[in-house]
Amino acid sequence: MPNMALKMRSSVAHAALALAMSFSLVAGGPFAVPAAAQGKPGAGPESVADLAEGLLDAVVNISTSQNVKSDDKAPIPQVPEGSPFQDFFDEFFKGEGGEGSNQPQTVNSLGSGFVIDPTGFIATNNHVIEGADDIEVNFANGSKLKAKLVGTDPKTDLALLKVEPKSPLKAVPFGDSRTMRIGDWVMAIGNPFGLGGSVTVGIISARGRNINAGPYDNFIQTDAAINRGNSGGPLFNMKGEVIGINTAIISPSGGSIGIGFSVPTELAQNIFLQLRDFGETRRGWLGVRIQPVSDDIAESLGMSEAKGALVAGIIKGGPVDNGSIETGDVIIRFDGKDVDEMRDLPRVVAESPVGKAVDVVLLRNGKEMTVKVTLGRLEDGEKEADAEEEVTQDEGTTDEGTAPETGGEAEPTKADLVLGMGIGDLDEEARKTFEIAESIKGVVITEVAPDSAAAERGIVPGDVIVEIGQEAVTTADEVKTRVAKLKSEDRRNALMMIANHTGALRYITVRID
């Protein structure tokens, strides 16, 4: 997540300090609609009091405590006897145990949540309760109940709690976040800075935001004021339905500047149902490694526009390890949903049920075709794919694996540079020199000229050319022939599949000078 994107977790001490320092007078109040604008279309509601009154009882404050062992060996600051600061220091360091103490300490934090089932199921953010030894839920009527953690999903930062009430609780329904439009009014209720049930109103500023918080980013952006402590609280539409879970803000100070992010219910609702029914998530899994389709790659593949997700590899033992999908395919539609960008595919696959048979529309060798795929389970697939880390980086970046130092002397075959690369046949000597896995087939890159087109794309000695123009190559002569053919066709770029020395694959385009 960017430096300015903050998960809104707050300790009690920090909340009190922030509260003491942040009060200011604002003429007109936090939500004032000019009299001349009231009643006009698009001017916003005159009041949300009735709506808020019916929802406040379902929104809860969540307090957690965690016992941590202090390894701080720094001495406690000393102040002169009778100093006006003595009481402050005595209280602040109370329980520290003196200099060099390593006794356990209790860290408290606050967050928000909301009741989704009258029997006591409560939704919140994972980061609100992460690492907690004790979780307590505080209701609007002042009552408190101990909560049990049912399950968490760190990938979407969601968690589900369970309390045991003596009578049914007030619950709120989920709405369809997909029907929400930019400019629609929304209302947030939560526990900012430990203040308890606070209501703020704003609009949806944007949809589909990616803030690099996780693999399934699809946030709703809102200008409704949400702050530290609002994490896990609901974002309502004007029907009183939850359409988002408030999760993060962008702020240089930690306070609201009108840029907040909520997990949409189109993603969250199914996660909460899975956590309730199974105590864990059960996501669909396609079993492919993907990367973006850049303009250069689209041109090399004969595509009219850059869209979809380029398949850079197939995970062994996965759902499509039967030839139904191949490396080099570009997936443009999954189960009736368009895949405009690479990041769209993991989300729509994960939202699909395990075992479902779906239609996948893809481009292969310039032709559109549809294949039928039965999805596996992501949580099982992650174990199989552990050794095959998913390649989702932009083309031109250096792969995580780098070739070992060779001193620049050991080259299996001396050759003229091709697109700024020295190449050679991948024989046993080359495998030993560059520690290349036996499973890799292709042509080894023995050197890369500085400031060359290949160097710009992050190619390093020890990488292996597996394909050029989606055709496999096994000898240095084949590489030269293919590149010469591309030049004769006045191609601007050569599309290559490159493997690093461990076998991780990626597609890149190298400029033809």
TACORSUL-V105919 format. One record per residue. SS is DSSP state (@ for helix, = for strand, . for the rest). OMEGA is omega as a letter, one per 30 degrees, with the letter a starting at -180 (999 if undefined). Layout:
{{SS	OMEGA} {SS	OMEGA}}
//
This chain:
{{.	a} {.	a} {.	a} {.	a} {=	a} {=	l} {=	a} {.	l} {.	a} {=	l} {=	a} {@	a} {@	a} {@	a} {@	a} {@	a} {@	l} {@	a} {@	a} {@	a} {@	a} {@	a} {.	l} {.	a} {.	l} {.	a} {.	l} {.	l} {.	a} {.	a} {.	a} {.	l} {.	l} {.	a} {.	a} {.	a} {.	a} {.	l} {.	l} {.	l} {.	l} {.	a} {.	l} {.	a} {.	l} {.	l} {.	l} {.	a} {@	a} {@	l} {@	a} {@	a} {@	a} {.	a} {.	a} {@	a} {@	a} {@	l} {=	a} {=	l} {=	a} {=	l} {=	a} {=	l} {=	a} {=	l} {=	l} {=	l} {=	a} {.	l} {.	a} {.	a} {.	a} {.	l} {.	l} {.	l} {.	l} {.	l} {.	a} {.	l} {.	l} {.	l} {.	l} {.	l} {.	a} {@	a} {@	l} {@	a} {@	l} {@	a} {@	a} {@	a} {.	l} {.	l} {.	a} {.	l} {.	l} {.	a} {.	l} {.	a} {.	l} {.	l} {.	l} {=	l} {=	l} {=	l} {=	a} {=	l} {=	a} {=	l} {=	a} {=	l} {=	l} {=	a} {=	l} {=	l} {=	a} {.	a} {.	l} {.	l} {=	a} {=	a} {=	l} {=	l} {=	l} {@	a} {@	l} {@	a} {@	a} {.	l} {.	a} {.	l} {.	a} {=	a} {=	l} {=	a} {=	a} {=	a} {.	a} {.	a} {.	l} {.	l} {.	a} {=	l} {=	l} {=	a} {.	l} {=	l} {=	a} {=	a} {=	a} {=	l} {=	a} {.	a} {.	l} {.	l} {.	l} {=	l} {=	l} {=	l} {=	l} {=	l} {.	a} {.	a} {.	l} {.	l} {.	a} {.	a} {.	l} {.	a} {.	l} {.	a} {.	l} {=	l} {.	a} {.	a} {@	a} {@	l} {@	a} {.	a} {.	l} {.	a} {.	l} {.	l} {=	l} {=	a} {=	l} {=	l} {=	a} {=	a} {.	a} {@	l} {@	l} {@	a} {.	a} {.	a} {.	l} {=	a} {=	l} {=	a} {=	l} {=	l} {=	l} {=	a} {=	a} {=	l} {=	l} {=	a} {=	l} {.	a} {.	l} {.	l} {.	a} {.	a} {.	a} {.	a} {.	l} {.	a} {=	l} {=	l} {=	a} {=	l} {.	l} {.	a} {.	l} {.	a} {.	l} {.	a} {.	l} {.	a} {.	l} {.	l} {.	a} {=	l} {=	a} {=	l} {.	a} {.	l} {.	a} {.	l} {.	l} {=	l} {=	l} {=	l} {=	a} {=	a} {=	a} {=	l} {=	l} {=	a} {.	l} {.	a} {.	a} {.	l} {.	a} {.	l} {.	l} {.	l} {.	l} {=	a} {=	a} {=	l} {=	a} {=	a} {@	l} {@	l} {@	a} {@	a} {@	a} {@	l} {@	a} {@	l} {@	l} {@	l} {@	l} {@	a} {@	a} {@	a} {.	a} {.	l} {.	l} {.	a} {.	l} {=	a} {=	a} {.	l} {.	l} {=	l} {=	a} {=	l} {=	a} {=	l} {.	l} {.	l} {@	a} {@	l} {@	l} {@	l} {@	a} {@	a} {.	l} {.	l} {.	a} {.	l} {.	l} {.	l} {.	l} {.	l} {=	a} {=	l} {=	a} {=	l} {=	l} {=	a} {.	a} {.	l} {.	a} {.	a} {.	a} {.	l} {.	l} {.	l} {.	a} {.	l} {.	a} {.	l} {.	a} {.	l} {.	l} {=	a} {=	a} {=	l} {=	a} {=	l} {.	l} {.	a} {=	l} {=	l} {.	a} {.	l} {.	l} {@	a} {@	l} {@	a} {@	a} {@	a} {@	a} {@	l} {@	a} {@	a} {.	a} {.	a} {.	l} {.	l} {.	a} {.	l} {=	a} {=	l} {=	l} {=	l} {=	a} {=	l} {=	l} {=	a} {.	l} {.	a} {=	l} {=	l} {=	a} {=	l} {=	l} {=	a} {=	l} {=	a} {.	l} {=	a} {=	a} {@	a} {@	l} {@	a} {@	a} {@	l} {@	l} {@	a} {.	a} {.	a} {.	a} {.	a} {.	a} {.	a} {.	a} {.	a} {.	l} {.	l} {.	a} {.	l} {.	a} {.	l} {.	a} {.	l} {.	l} {.	a} {.	l} {.	l} {.	a} {.	l} {.	l} {.	a} {.	a} {.	l} {.	a} {.	a} {.	l} {.	a} {.	l} {.	l} {.	l} {=	a} {.	l} {.	a} {=	l} {=	a} {=	l} {=	l} {=	a} {.	l} {.	a} {@	l} {@	l} {@	l} {@	a} {@	a} {@	a} {@	l} {.	a} {.	a} {.	a} {.	a} {.	a} {.	l} {.	l} {.	a} {=	a} {=	l} {=	a} {=	l} {=	l} {=	a} {.	l} {.	l} {.	l} {.	l} {@	l} {@	l} {@	l} {@	a} {.	l} {.	l} {.	a} {.	l} {.	a} {.	l} {.	a} {=	l} {=	a} {=	a} {=	l} {=	a} {.	l} {.	l} {=	a} {=	l} {.	a} {.	l} {.	l} {@	l} {@	l} {@	l} {@	a} {@	a} {@	a} {@	l} {@	l} {@	l} {@	l} {@	l} {@	a} {@	l} {.	a} {.	l} {.	l} {.	a} {=	l} {=	l} {=	a} {=	l} {=	a} {=	l} {=	l} {.	a} {.	l} {.	l} {.	l} {.	a} {=	l} {=	l} {=	l} {=	l} {=	l} {=	a} {=	l} {.	a} {.	999}}
//
